Amino acid sequence: MTIRQVYNEAVAGGYTSLIYLIEWLVYEKKAVSMDGDARNIEYVCEKYGTALNPHIAGYKRRVEQRRRVSLQKPI
């Protein structure tokens, strides 16, 4: 299974933490690609565990801030 498939299932199921984790790994860290093996996510979670939480929380805040700013811009 690819990371893209896991991401699509996370979106469909509303698993926001997994969505942010995948986006952070793919877009911020560039540690994996969407076409990579989903086991890469498992590896990262097993290796770093709860140490990822502050990074994911920071990424979530930045994404939400960008959304608020983009919604406030006049058309």
Order of alpha helices (4+ residues) and beta strands (2+ residues): alpha-alpha-alpha-alpha
